[in-house]
Amino acid sequence: MAISYKKLWKLLIDKDLKKKDLQKLAGISSASITKLGKNENVNTEILAKICTALNCDISDIMEITNETK
């Protein structure tokens, strides 16, 4: 199983935001954005900051897939 952040990138497109905008809004590092882009694990504090910044739920930005890394 693997984590996918495709929902996050789609949400950014829907809100007309770029990754840099998300970084500023959520107050997270560029390293965290890079990890998200590679579907790597990030801690729940980062995910919570993203959800707060985008006014959404955790299920709106990530999902668990059956694919292996």
N, CA, C, O and CB atoms as a CASP TS submission, in Angstrom:
PFRMAT TS
TARGET T0000
AUTHOR 0000-0000-0000
METHOD Language model
MODEL 1
PARENT N/A
ATOM      1  N   MET     1       0.840  -1.187   0.000  1.00  0.00           N
ATOM      2  CA  MET     1       0.000   0.000   0.000  1.00  0.00           C
ATOM      3  C   MET     1       0.881   1.244   0.000  1.00  0.00           C
ATOM      4  O   MET     1       2.004   1.234   0.504  1.00  0.00           O
ATOM      5  CB  MET     1      -0.953   0.001   1.218  1.00  0.00           C
ATOM      6  N   ALA     2       0.347   2.305  -0.572  1.00  0.00           N
ATOM      7  CA  ALA     2       1.093   3.551  -0.657  1.00  0.00           C
ATOM      8  C   ALA     2       0.150   4.731  -0.446  1.00  0.00           C
ATOM      9  O   ALA     2      -1.067   4.611  -0.589  1.00  0.00           O
ATOM     10  CB  ALA     2       1.816   3.667  -2.017  1.00  0.00           C
ATOM     11  N   ILE     3       0.733   5.852  -0.107  1.00  0.00           N
ATOM     12  CA  ILE     3      -0.032   7.079   0.074  1.00  0.00           C
ATOM     13  C   ILE     3       0.044   7.898  -1.215  1.00  0.00           C
ATOM     14  O   ILE     3       1.105   8.013  -1.828  1.00  0.00           O
ATOM     15  CB  ILE     3       0.500   7.900   1.293  1.00  0.00           C
ATOM     16  N   SER     4      -1.079   8.455  -1.610  1.00  0.00           N
ATOM     17  CA  SER     4      -1.115   9.300  -2.801  1.00  0.00           C
ATOM     18  C   SER     4      -1.673  10.673  -2.414  1.00  0.00           C
ATOM     19  O   SER     4      -2.674  10.778  -1.706  1.00  0.00           O
ATOM     20  CB  SER     4      -1.976   8.643  -3.932  1.00  0.00           C
ATOM     21  N   TYR     5      -1.004  11.709  -2.894  1.00  0.00           N
ATOM     22  CA  TYR     5      -1.465  13.076  -2.653  1.00  0.00           C
ATOM     23  C   TYR     5      -2.057  13.699  -3.913  1.00  0.00           C
ATOM     24  O   TYR     5      -2.115  14.922  -4.034  1.00  0.00           O
ATOM     25  CB  TYR     5      -0.316  13.937  -2.139  1.00  0.00           C
ATOM     26  N   LYS     6      -2.496  12.861  -4.848  1.00  0.00           N
ATOM     27  CA  LYS     6      -3.097  13.374  -6.089  1.00  0.00           C
ATOM     28  C   LYS     6      -4.282  14.293  -5.795  1.00  0.00           C
ATOM     29  O   LYS     6      -4.500  15.285  -6.491  1.00  0.00           O
ATOM     30  CB  LYS     6      -3.550  12.210  -6.986  1.00  0.00           C
ATOM     31  N   LYS     7      -5.039  13.949  -4.759  1.00  0.00           N
ATOM     32  CA  LYS     7      -6.198  14.771  -4.403  1.00  0.00           C
ATOM     33  C   LYS     7      -5.765  16.182  -4.008  1.00  0.00           C
ATOM     34  O   LYS     7      -6.459  17.157  -4.299  1.00  0.00           O
ATOM     35  CB  LYS     7      -6.986  14.117  -3.254  1.00  0.00           C
ATOM     36  N   LEU     8      -4.615  16.283  -3.344  1.00  0.00           N
ATOM     37  CA  LEU     8      -4.099  17.599  -2.950  1.00  0.00           C
ATOM     38  C   LEU     8      -3.777  18.432  -4.178  1.00  0.00           C
ATOM     39  O   LEU     8      -4.149  19.603  -4.250  1.00  0.00           O
ATOM     40  CB  LEU     8      -2.847  17.454  -2.065  1.00  0.00           C
ATOM     41  N   TRP     9      -3.088  17.838  -5.146  1.00  0.00           N
ATOM     42  CA  TRP     9      -2.701  18.590  -6.347  1.00  0.00           C
ATOM     43  C   TRP     9      -3.941  18.998  -7.157  1.00  0.00           C
ATOM     44  O   TRP     9      -3.980  20.086  -7.730  1.00  0.00           O
ATOM     45  CB  TRP     9      -1.741  17.746  -7.226  1.00  0.00           C
ATOM     46  N   LYS    10      -4.941  18.128  -7.201  1.00  0.00           N
ATOM     47  CA  LYS    10      -6.183  18.475  -7.899  1.00  0.00           C
ATOM     48  C   LYS    10      -6.882  19.635  -7.185  1.00  0.00           C
ATOM     49  O   LYS    10      -7.407  20.545  -7.827  1.00  0.00           O
ATOM     50  CB  LYS    10      -7.128  17.243  -7.982  1.00  0.00           C
ATOM     51  N   LEU    11      -6.881  19.591  -5.858  1.00  0.00           N
ATOM     52  CA  LEU    11      -7.505  20.654  -5.071  1.00  0.00           C
ATOM     53  C   LEU    11      -6.795  21.989  -5.310  1.00  0.00           C
ATOM     54  O   LEU    11      -7.446  23.029  -5.410  1.00  0.00           O
ATOM     55  CB  LEU    11      -7.484  20.297  -3.570  1.00  0.00           C
ATOM     56  N   LEU    12      -5.478  21.962  -5.399  1.00  0.00           N
ATOM     57  CA  LEU    12      -4.730  23.187  -5.680  1.00  0.00           C
ATOM     58  C   LEU    12      -5.106  23.748  -7.051  1.00  0.00           C
ATOM     59  O   LEU    12      -5.262  24.958  -7.212  1.00  0.00           O
ATOM     60  CB  LEU    12      -3.213  22.919  -5.611  1.00  0.00           C
ATOM     61  N   ILE    13      -5.250  22.865  -8.033  1.00  0.00           N
ATOM     62  CA  ILE    13      -5.659  23.302  -9.368  1.00  0.00           C
ATOM     63  C   ILE    13      -7.052  23.925  -9.309  1.00  0.00           C
ATOM     64  O   ILE    13      -7.292  24.982  -9.891  1.00  0.00           O
ATOM     65  CB  ILE    13      -5.637  22.117 -10.366  1.00  0.00           C
ATOM     66  N   ASP    14      -7.968  23.259  -8.601  1.00  0.00           N
ATOM     67  CA  ASP    14      -9.336  23.769  -8.484  1.00  0.00           C
ATOM     68  C   ASP    14      -9.372  25.147  -7.822  1.00  0.00           C
ATOM     69  O   ASP    14     -10.206  25.987  -8.162  1.00  0.00           O
ATOM     70  CB  ASP    14     -10.197  22.787  -7.687  1.00  0.00           C
ATOM     71  N   LYS    15      -8.455  25.371  -6.869  1.00  0.00           N
ATOM     72  CA  LYS    15      -8.412  26.649  -6.151  1.00  0.00           C
ATOM     73  C   LYS    15      -7.462  27.651  -6.823  1.00  0.00           C
ATOM     74  O   LYS    15      -7.242  28.750  -6.313  1.00  0.00           O
ATOM     75  CB  LYS    15      -7.982  26.420  -4.698  1.00  0.00           C
ATOM     76  N   ASP    16      -6.904  27.254  -7.975  1.00  0.00           N
ATOM     77  CA  ASP    16      -5.982  28.104  -8.728  1.00  0.00           C
ATOM     78  C   ASP    16      -4.778  28.522  -7.881  1.00  0.00           C
ATOM     79  O   ASP    16      -4.379  29.687  -7.869  1.00  0.00           O
ATOM     80  CB  ASP    16      -6.713  29.344  -9.243  1.00  0.00           C
ATOM     81  N   LEU    17      -4.209  27.538  -7.171  1.00  0.00           N
ATOM     82  CA  LEU    17      -3.036  27.776  -6.330  1.00  0.00           C
ATOM     83  C   LEU    17      -1.850  26.970  -6.843  1.00  0.00           C
ATOM     84  O   LEU    17      -2.014  25.909  -7.445  1.00  0.00           O
ATOM     85  CB  LEU    17      -3.334  27.414  -4.861  1.00  0.00           C
ATOM     86  N   LYS    18      -0.673  27.485  -6.597  1.00  0.00           N
ATOM     87  CA  LYS    18       0.555  26.775  -6.936  1.00  0.00           C
ATOM     88  C   LYS    18       1.152  26.177  -5.664  1.00  0.00           C
ATOM     89  O   LYS    18       0.750  26.531  -4.556  1.00  0.00           O
ATOM     90  CB  LYS    18       1.573  27.722  -7.636  1.00  0.00           C
ATOM     91  N   LYS    19       2.108  25.276  -5.829  1.00  0.00           N
ATOM     92  CA  LYS    19       2.757  24.659  -4.665  1.00  0.00           C
ATOM     93  C   LYS    19       3.382  25.723  -3.768  1.00  0.00           C
ATOM     94  O   LYS    19       3.347  25.608  -2.543  1.00  0.00           O
ATOM     95  CB  LYS    19       3.833  23.649  -5.117  1.00  0.00           C
ATOM     96  N   LYS    20       3.949  26.752  -4.377  1.00  0.00           N
ATOM     97  CA  LYS    20       4.565  27.843  -3.611  1.00  0.00           C
ATOM     98  C   LYS    20       3.512  28.564  -2.774  1.00  0.00           C
ATOM     99  O   LYS    20       3.783  28.963  -1.641  1.00  0.00           O
ATOM    100  CB  LYS    20       5.274  28.844  -4.556  1.00  0.00           C
ATOM    101  N   ASP    21       2.308  28.732  -3.331  1.00  0.00           N
ATOM    102  CA  ASP    21       1.207  29.365  -2.593  1.00  0.00           C
ATOM    103  C   ASP    21       0.834  28.518  -1.381  1.00  0.00           C
ATOM    104  O   ASP    21       0.622  29.038  -0.286  1.00  0.00           O
ATOM    105  CB  ASP    21      -0.028  29.565  -3.511  1.00  0.00           C
ATOM    106  N   LEU    22       0.758  27.213  -1.593  1.00  0.00           N
ATOM    107  CA  LEU    22       0.422  26.299  -0.501  1.00  0.00           C
ATOM    108  C   LEU    22       1.478  26.383   0.594  1.00  0.00           C
ATOM    109  O   LEU    22       1.152  26.404   1.781  1.00  0.00           O
ATOM    110  CB  LEU    22       0.295  24.847  -1.018  1.00  0.00           C
ATOM    111  N   GLN    23       2.722  26.429   0.196  1.00  0.00           N
ATOM    112  CA  GLN    23       3.818  26.499   1.155  1.00  0.00           C
ATOM    113  C   GLN    23       3.662  27.726   2.060  1.00  0.00           C
ATOM    114  O   GLN    23       3.837  27.634   3.275  1.00  0.00           O
ATOM    115  CB  GLN    23       5.174  26.540   0.421  1.00  0.00           C
ATOM    116  N   LYS    24       3.335  28.866   1.461  1.00  0.00           N
ATOM    117  CA  LYS    24       3.165  30.103   2.229  1.00  0.00           C
ATOM    118  C   LYS    24       1.903  30.055   3.091  1.00  0.00           C
ATOM    119  O   LYS    24       1.939  30.396   4.273  1.00  0.00           O
ATOM    120  CB  LYS    24       3.109  31.311   1.285  1.00  0.00           C
ATOM    121  N   LEU    25       0.794  29.632   2.496  1.00  0.00           N
ATOM    122  CA  LEU    25      -0.481  29.586   3.223  1.00  0.00           C
ATOM    123  C   LEU    25      -0.411  28.677   4.445  1.00  0.00           C
ATOM    124  O   LEU    25      -0.899  29.026   5.520  1.00  0.00           O
ATOM    125  CB  LEU    25      -1.595  29.114   2.298  1.00  0.00           C
ATOM    126  N   ALA    26       0.200  27.512   4.271  1.00  0.00           N
ATOM    127  CA  ALA    26       0.227  26.517   5.342  1.00  0.00           C
ATOM    128  C   ALA    26       1.425  26.701   6.275  1.00  0.00           C
ATOM    129  O   ALA    26       1.468  26.118   7.359  1.00  0.00           O
ATOM    130  CB  ALA    26       0.249  25.119   4.749  1.00  0.00           C
ATOM    131  N   GLY    27       2.391  27.508   5.854  1.00  0.00           N
ATOM    132  CA  GLY    27       3.570  27.713   6.685  1.00  0.00           C
ATOM    133  C   GLY    27       4.422  26.455   6.787  1.00  0.00           C
ATOM    134  O   GLY    27       4.904  26.108   7.865  1.00  0.00           O
ATOM    135  N   ILE    28       4.605  25.774   5.655  1.00  0.00           N
ATOM    136  CA  ILE    28       5.403  24.549   5.648  1.00  0.00           C
ATOM    137  C   ILE    28       6.640  24.747   4.774  1.00  0.00           C
ATOM    138  O   ILE    28       6.702  25.673   3.965  1.00  0.00           O
ATOM    139  CB  ILE    28       4.563  23.346   5.143  1.00  0.00           C
ATOM    140  N   SER    29       7.603  23.881   4.944  1.00  0.00           N
ATOM    141  CA  SER    29       8.875  24.022   4.235  1.00  0.00           C
ATOM    142  C   SER    29       8.795  23.505   2.801  1.00  0.00           C
ATOM    143  O   SER    29       7.895  22.745   2.443  1.00  0.00           O
ATOM    144  CB  SER    29       9.972  23.286   4.985  1.00  0.00           C
ATOM    145  N   SER    30       9.758  23.937   1.997  1.00  0.00           N
ATOM    146  CA  SER    30       9.834  23.441   0.619  1.00  0.00           C
ATOM    147  C   SER    30      10.169  21.950   0.618  1.00  0.00           C
ATOM    148  O   SER    30       9.791  21.229  -0.306  1.00  0.00           O
ATOM    149  CB  SER    30      10.892  24.233  -0.194  1.00  0.00           C
ATOM    150  N   ALA    31      10.877  21.487   1.649  1.00  0.00           N
ATOM    151  CA  ALA    31      11.192  20.062   1.766  1.00  0.00           C
ATOM    152  C   ALA    31       9.905  19.237   1.928  1.00  0.00           C
ATOM    153  O   ALA    31       9.786  18.140   1.381  1.00  0.00           O
ATOM    154  CB  ALA    31      12.146  19.816   2.966  1.00  0.00           C
ATOM    155  N   SER    32       8.959  19.775   2.676  1.00  0.00           N
ATOM    156  CA  SER    32       7.667  19.079   2.856  1.00  0.00           C
ATOM    157  C   SER    32       6.912  19.013   1.533  1.00  0.00           C
ATOM    158  O   SER    32       6.315  17.986   1.208  1.00  0.00           O
ATOM    159  CB  SER    32       6.797  19.794   3.930  1.00  0.00           C
ATOM    160  N   ILE    33       6.934  20.098   0.773  1.00  0.00           N
ATOM    161  CA  ILE    33       6.278  20.122  -0.539  1.00  0.00           C
ATOM    162  C   ILE    33       6.915  19.068  -1.449  1.00  0.00           C
ATOM    163  O   ILE    33       6.217  18.359  -2.174  1.00  0.00           O
ATOM    164  CB  ILE    33       6.381  21.540  -1.187  1.00  0.00           C
ATOM    165  N   THR    34       8.239  18.976  -1.401  1.00  0.00           N
ATOM    166  CA  THR    34       8.959  17.989  -2.209  1.00  0.00           C
ATOM    167  C   THR    34       8.552  16.575  -1.823  1.00  0.00           C
ATOM    168  O   THR    34       8.318  15.733  -2.690  1.00  0.00           O
ATOM    169  CB  THR    34      10.476  18.164  -2.049  1.00  0.00           C
ATOM    170  N   LYS    35       8.466  16.310  -0.517  1.00  0.00           N
ATOM    171  CA  LYS    35       8.046  14.985  -0.048  1.00  0.00           C
ATOM    172  C   LYS    35       6.638  14.658  -0.538  1.00  0.00           C
ATOM    173  O   LYS    35       6.374  13.544  -0.989  1.00  0.00           O
ATOM    174  CB  LYS    35       8.102  14.913   1.491  1.00  0.00           C
ATOM    175  N   LEU    36       5.745  15.629  -0.446  1.00  0.00           N
ATOM    176  CA  LEU    36       4.371  15.434  -0.919  1.00  0.00           C
ATOM    177  C   LEU    36       4.363  15.126  -2.410  1.00  0.00           C
ATOM    178  O   LEU    36       3.608  14.271  -2.873  1.00  0.00           O
ATOM    179  CB  LEU    36       3.511  16.681  -0.627  1.00  0.00           C
ATOM    180  N   GLY    37       5.204  15.825  -3.153  1.00  0.00           N
ATOM    181  CA  GLY    37       5.281  15.623  -4.592  1.00  0.00           C
ATOM    182  C   GLY    37       5.763  14.232  -4.970  1.00  0.00           C
ATOM    183  O   GLY    37       5.436  13.720  -6.041  1.00  0.00           O
ATOM    184  N   LYS    38       6.544  13.625  -4.081  1.00  0.00           N
ATOM    185  CA  LYS    38       7.071  12.277  -4.319  1.00  0.00           C
ATOM    186  C   LYS    38       6.222  11.205  -3.636  1.00  0.00           C
ATOM    187  O   LYS    38       6.598  10.033  -3.607  1.00  0.00           O
ATOM    188  CB  LYS    38       8.514  12.182  -3.828  1.00  0.00           C
ATOM    189  N   ASN    39       5.071  11.614  -3.086  1.00  0.00           N
ATOM    190  CA  ASN    39       4.185  10.709  -2.335  1.00  0.00           C
ATOM    191  C   ASN    39       4.910  10.020  -1.191  1.00  0.00           C
ATOM    192  O   ASN    39       4.665   8.848  -0.902  1.00  0.00           O
ATOM    193  CB  ASN    39       3.593   9.659  -3.266  1.00  0.00           C
ATOM    194  N   GLU    40       5.806  10.759  -0.541  1.00  0.00           N
ATOM    195  CA  GLU    40       6.518  10.229   0.622  1.00  0.00           C
ATOM    196  C   GLU    40       5.754  10.591   1.887  1.00  0.00           C
ATOM    197  O   GLU    40       4.865  11.442   1.871  1.00  0.00           O
ATOM    198  CB  GLU    40       7.971  10.776   0.685  1.00  0.00           C
ATOM    199  N   ASN    41       6.113   9.931   2.985  1.00  0.00           N
ATOM    200  CA  ASN    41       5.449  10.195   4.258  1.00  0.00           C
ATOM    201  C   ASN    41       5.818  11.576   4.791  1.00  0.00           C
ATOM    202  O   ASN    41       6.983  11.973   4.771  1.00  0.00           O
ATOM    203  CB  ASN    41       5.815   9.119   5.283  1.00  0.00           C
ATOM    204  N   VAL    42       4.813  12.293   5.265  1.00  0.00           N
ATOM    205  CA  VAL    42       5.027  13.541   6.001  1.00  0.00           C
ATOM    206  C   VAL    42       4.258  13.418   7.304  1.00  0.00           C
ATOM    207  O   VAL    42       3.295  12.655   7.387  1.00  0.00           O
ATOM    208  CB  VAL    42       4.564  14.810   5.170  1.00  0.00           C
ATOM    209  N   ASN    43       4.672  14.161   8.319  1.00  0.00           N
ATOM    210  CA  ASN    43       3.998  13.975   9.605  1.00  0.00           C
ATOM    211  C   ASN    43       2.610  14.621   9.621  1.00  0.00           C
ATOM    212  O   ASN    43       2.284  15.465   8.787  1.00  0.00           O
ATOM    213  CB  ASN    43       4.851  14.556  10.731  1.00  0.00           C
ATOM    214  N   THR    44       1.826  14.203  10.574  1.00  0.00           N
ATOM    215  CA  THR    44       0.425  14.648  10.635  1.00  0.00           C
ATOM    216  C   THR    44       0.305  16.143  10.900  1.00  0.00           C
ATOM    217  O   THR    44      -0.689  16.758  10.514  1.00  0.00           O
ATOM    218  CB  THR    44      -0.321  13.880  11.714  1.00  0.00           C
ATOM    219  N   GLU    45       1.300  16.736  11.551  1.00  0.00           N
ATOM    220  CA  GLU    45       1.266  18.173  11.799  1.00  0.00           C
ATOM    221  C   GLU    45       1.273  18.937  10.469  1.00  0.00           C
ATOM    222  O   GLU    45       0.551  19.922  10.311  1.00  0.00           O
ATOM    223  CB  GLU    45       2.466  18.602  12.680  1.00  0.00           C
ATOM    224  N   ILE    46       2.083  18.482   9.527  1.00  0.00           N
ATOM    225  CA  ILE    46       2.138  19.108   8.195  1.00  0.00           C
ATOM    226  C   ILE    46       0.781  18.969   7.506  1.00  0.00           C
ATOM    227  O   ILE    46       0.256  19.934   6.951  1.00  0.00           O
ATOM    228  CB  ILE    46       3.263  18.464   7.320  1.00  0.00           C
ATOM    229  N   LEU    47       0.224  17.765   7.546  1.00  0.00           N
ATOM    230  CA  LEU    47      -1.078  17.519   6.912  1.00  0.00           C
ATOM    231  C   LEU    47      -2.166  18.384   7.546  1.00  0.00           C
ATOM    232  O   LEU    47      -3.041  18.899   6.849  1.00  0.00           O
ATOM    233  CB  LEU    47      -1.459  16.029   7.023  1.00  0.00           C
ATOM    234  N   ALA    48      -2.108  18.543   8.868  1.00  0.00           N
ATOM    235  CA  ALA    48      -3.098  19.368   9.565  1.00  0.00           C
ATOM    236  C   ALA    48      -2.970  20.828   9.142  1.00  0.00           C
ATOM    237  O   ALA    48      -3.980  21.511   8.969  1.00  0.00           O
ATOM    238  CB  ALA    48      -2.934  19.239  11.093  1.00  0.00           C
ATOM    239  N   LYS    49      -1.742  21.315   8.974  1.00  0.00           N
ATOM    240  CA  LYS    49      -1.529  22.695   8.536  1.00  0.00           C
ATOM    241  C   LYS    49      -2.102  22.912   7.138  1.00  0.00           C
ATOM    242  O   LYS    49      -2.706  23.947   6.855  1.00  0.00           O
ATOM    243  CB  LYS    49      -0.029  23.042   8.556  1.00  0.00           C
ATOM    244  N   ILE    50      -1.902  21.920   6.267  1.00  0.00           N
ATOM    245  CA  ILE    50      -2.432  22.012   4.901  1.00  0.00           C
ATOM    246  C   ILE    50      -3.965  22.053   4.932  1.00  0.00           C
ATOM    247  O   ILE    50      -4.589  22.875   4.260  1.00  0.00           O
ATOM    248  CB  ILE    50      -1.939  20.812   4.039  1.00  0.00           C
ATOM    249  N   CYS    51      -4.552  21.160   5.716  1.00  0.00           N
ATOM    250  CA  CYS    51      -6.020  21.113   5.813  1.00  0.00           C
ATOM    251  C   CYS    51      -6.578  22.433   6.350  1.00  0.00           C
ATOM    252  O   CYS    51      -7.597  22.924   5.864  1.00  0.00           O
ATOM    253  CB  CYS    51      -6.464  19.944   6.722  1.00  0.00           C
ATOM    254  N   THR    52      -5.913  23.000   7.348  1.00  0.00           N
ATOM    255  CA  THR    52      -6.354  24.280   7.911  1.00  0.00           C
ATOM    256  C   THR    52      -6.251  25.384   6.863  1.00  0.00           C
ATOM    257  O   THR    52      -7.171  26.187   6.704  1.00  0.00           O
ATOM    258  CB  THR    52      -5.515  24.645   9.159  1.00  0.00           C
ATOM    259  N   ALA    53      -5.128  25.420   6.151  1.00  0.00           N
ATOM    260  CA  ALA    53      -4.911  26.463   5.140  1.00  0.00           C
ATOM    261  C   ALA    53      -5.918  26.368   3.992  1.00  0.00           C
ATOM    262  O   ALA    53      -6.376  27.385   3.471  1.00  0.00           O
ATOM    263  CB  ALA    53      -3.490  26.370   4.585  1.00  0.00           C
ATOM    264  N   LEU    54      -6.255  25.143   3.607  1.00  0.00           N
ATOM    265  CA  LEU    54      -7.171  24.951   2.478  1.00  0.00           C
ATOM    266  C   LEU    54      -8.621  24.760   2.915  1.00  0.00           C
ATOM    267  O   LEU    54      -9.510  24.604   2.079  1.00  0.00           O
ATOM    268  CB  LEU    54      -6.732  23.758   1.659  1.00  0.00           C
ATOM    269  N   ASN    55      -8.855  24.772   4.228  1.00  0.00           N
ATOM    270  CA  ASN    55     -10.202  24.591   4.784  1.00  0.00           C
ATOM    271  C   ASN    55     -10.834  23.301   4.261  1.00  0.00           C
ATOM    272  O   ASN    55     -11.932  23.306   3.703  1.00  0.00           O
ATOM    273  CB  ASN    55     -11.099  25.801   4.437  1.00  0.00           C
ATOM    274  N   CYS    56     -10.114  22.203   4.455  1.00  0.00           N
ATOM    275  CA  CYS    56     -10.602  20.921   3.965  1.00  0.00           C
ATOM    276  C   CYS    56     -10.295  19.818   4.982  1.00  0.00           C
ATOM    277  O   CYS    56      -9.682  20.064   6.021  1.00  0.00           O
ATOM    278  CB  CYS    56      -9.969  20.587   2.594  1.00  0.00           C
ATOM    279  N   ASP    57     -10.727  18.623   4.667  1.00  0.00           N
ATOM    280  CA  ASP    57     -10.519  17.460   5.530  1.00  0.00           C
ATOM    281  C   ASP    57      -9.334  16.649   4.997  1.00  0.00           C
ATOM    282  O   ASP    57      -8.967  16.768   3.828  1.00  0.00           O
ATOM    283  CB  ASP    57     -11.810  16.577   5.604  1.00  0.00           C
ATOM    284  N   ILE    58      -8.753  15.840   5.849  1.00  0.00           N
ATOM    285  CA  ILE    58      -7.595  15.030   5.463  1.00  0.00           C
ATOM    286  C   ILE    58      -7.911  14.142   4.257  1.00  0.00           C
ATOM    287  O   ILE    58      -7.045  13.919   3.411  1.00  0.00           O
ATOM    288  CB  ILE    58      -7.136  14.165   6.644  1.00  0.00           C
ATOM    289  N   SER    59      -9.117  13.647   4.174  1.00  0.00           N
ATOM    290  CA  SER    59      -9.490  12.776   3.053  1.00  0.00           C
ATOM    291  C   SER    59      -9.598  13.542   1.731  1.00  0.00           C
ATOM    292  O   SER    59      -9.659  12.939   0.659  1.00  0.00           O
ATOM    293  CB  SER    59     -10.816  12.084   3.352  1.00  0.00           C
ATOM    294  N   ASP    60      -9.622  14.881   1.819  1.00  0.00           N
ATOM    295  CA  ASP    60      -9.663  15.709   0.607  1.00  0.00           C
ATOM    296  C   ASP    60      -8.290  15.882  -0.029  1.00  0.00           C
ATOM    297  O   ASP    60      -8.190  16.309  -1.179  1.00  0.00           O
ATOM    298  CB  ASP    60     -10.244  17.070   0.929  1.00  0.00           C
ATOM    299  N   ILE    61      -7.219  15.550   0.720  1.00  0.00           N
ATOM    300  CA  ILE    61      -5.876  15.790   0.194  1.00  0.00           C
ATOM    301  C   ILE    61      -5.043  14.533   0.016  1.00  0.00           C
ATOM    302  O   ILE    61      -4.013  14.574  -0.657  1.00  0.00           O
ATOM    303  CB  ILE    61      -5.154  16.721   1.091  1.00  0.00           C
ATOM    304  N   MET    62      -5.459  13.417   0.602  1.00  0.00           N
ATOM    305  CA  MET    62      -4.669  12.198   0.463  1.00  0.00           C
ATOM    306  C   MET    62      -5.544  10.957   0.450  1.00  0.00           C
ATOM    307  O   MET    62      -6.695  10.985   0.887  1.00  0.00           O
ATOM    308  CB  MET    62      -3.655  12.099   1.584  1.00  0.00           C
ATOM    309  N   GLU    63      -4.983   9.877  -0.054  1.00  0.00           N
ATOM    310  CA  GLU    63      -5.678   8.598  -0.018  1.00  0.00           C
ATOM    311  C   GLU    63      -4.630   7.484   0.017  1.00  0.00           C
ATOM    312  O   GLU    63      -3.476   7.680  -0.365  1.00  0.00           O
ATOM    313  CB  GLU    63      -6.637   8.438  -1.249  1.00  0.00           C
ATOM    314  N   ILE    64      -5.054   6.333   0.477  1.00  0.00           N
ATOM    315  CA  ILE    64      -4.192   5.170   0.498  1.00  0.00           C
ATOM    316  C   ILE    64      -4.552   4.303  -0.711  1.00  0.00           C
ATOM    317  O   ILE    64      -5.715   3.960  -0.924  1.00  0.00           O
ATOM    318  CB  ILE    64      -4.337   4.376   1.844  1.00  0.00           C
ATOM    319  N   THR    65      -3.541   3.963  -1.486  1.00  0.00           N
ATOM    320  CA  THR    65      -3.764   3.172  -2.685  1.00  0.00           C
ATOM    321  C   THR    65      -3.183   1.781  -2.507  1.00  0.00           C
ATOM    322  O   THR    65      -2.420   1.531  -1.574  1.00  0.00           O
ATOM    323  CB  THR    65      -3.150   3.858  -3.909  1.00  0.00           C
ATOM    324  N   ASN    66      -3.541   0.889  -3.392  1.00  0.00           N
ATOM    325  CA  ASN    66      -3.028  -0.486  -3.341  1.00  0.00           C
ATOM    326  C   ASN    66      -1.686  -0.635  -4.038  1.00  0.00           C
ATOM    327  O   ASN    66      -1.077  -1.704  -4.012  1.00  0.00           O
ATOM    328  CB  ASN    66      -4.024  -1.435  -3.967  1.00  0.00           C
ATOM    329  N   GLU    67      -1.231   0.444  -4.659  1.00  0.00           N
ATOM    330  CA  GLU    67       0.047   0.395  -5.374  1.00  0.00           C
ATOM    331  C   GLU    67       1.199   0.301  -4.382  1.00  0.00           C
ATOM    332  O   GLU    67       1.111   0.788  -3.255  1.00  0.00           O
ATOM    333  CB  GLU    67       0.217   1.637  -6.280  1.00  0.00           C
ATOM    334  N   THR    68       2.260  -0.325  -4.816  1.00  0.00           N
ATOM    335  CA  THR    68       3.466  -0.338  -4.005  1.00  0.00           C
ATOM    336  C   THR    68       4.411   0.716  -4.545  1.00  0.00           C
ATOM    337  O   THR    68       4.353   1.074  -5.722  1.00  0.00           O
ATOM    338  CB  THR    68       4.134  -1.743  -3.999  1.00  0.00           C
ATOM    339  N   LYS    69       5.277   1.208  -3.684  1.00  0.00           N
ATOM    340  CA  LYS    69       6.189   2.278  -4.101  1.00  0.00           C
ATOM    341  C   LYS    69       7.207   1.806  -5.091  1.00  0.00           C
ATOM    342  O   LYS    69       8.044   2.590  -5.537  1.00  0.00           O
ATOM    343  CB  LYS    69       6.889   2.862  -2.917  1.00  0.00           C
TER
END
